[in-house]
Amino acid sequence: MHIYIDSANIDDVQTAHELGLVDGVTTNPSLVSTTDRDYHDIVTELDELVDGPISVEVIATDYEEMLREAREYDTWGENIAVKLPMTRDGMKALRELSAEGVQTNITLIFSANQALIAAKNGATMVSPFIGRLDDIGHDGMDLIKDIREIYDTYGFETDVLAASIRHPKHVKEAAKAGADIATIPSNVADSMFDHPKTDEGLDAFLDDWGDRPSPALKDWSDETTADWTGGPPFFGVDASIFWAAVLTVNILTHPRF
């Protein structure tokens, strides 16, 4: 499963990128409005940083204006995916843009029927909002499973992009349900690394090792003076004792004895 970062903050995306968690980026007007930066500047900077698709959302709600915005967005980078809303005008624009070869991401998907319509009109991706469904008492992950089943049954190539991810468990469940992509906030991406038992185990290893230096930094070529205590491959054995033992074994096993 690919992981996208759901953010318009360059620093957040850069941090996640350094940790191997950026296969793409999704943005929207709400995220951009928190940055006090120009949308174009954000997208062009992201396009230089990220190899995968960058979703850029239209503001317009009517067909003609959606097309005008989408065609402009498509010139902003090498891998732009235009986000269109799941509306009638959005689907009209989708048909046109699909024919032109523009990548698309249909947002605000809340039902399997909506996802089916988007796929039939050539969407590159659909974004079911699982967290918002959970908020109103539904099981958002059931929607991921339904879309996956429909797409697999009929051979649709549209990717299922799990959106509105709220916590690491959502990421795991989306992966198990067969989502092609999960787009996640940077704080959720960061928390995926954490587990108290990992911290506990690391602390125990370091306590057991104490203040001895790393064996990787020793000069193991000096076999007569090296302090082998705690180091591989002869744990706890003084070098002089070890080599005396080796000499004794060699003498006793020589054919003349």
Beta strands, then each sheet from edge to edge (+ up, - down):
strand 1: 2-6
strand 2: 24-26
strand 3: 54-57
strand 4: 80-85
strand 5: 103-109
strand 6: 125-128
strand 7: 159-162
strand 8: 181-184
sheet 1: 1+ 2+ 3+ 4+ 5+ 6+ 7+ 8+ 1+
end
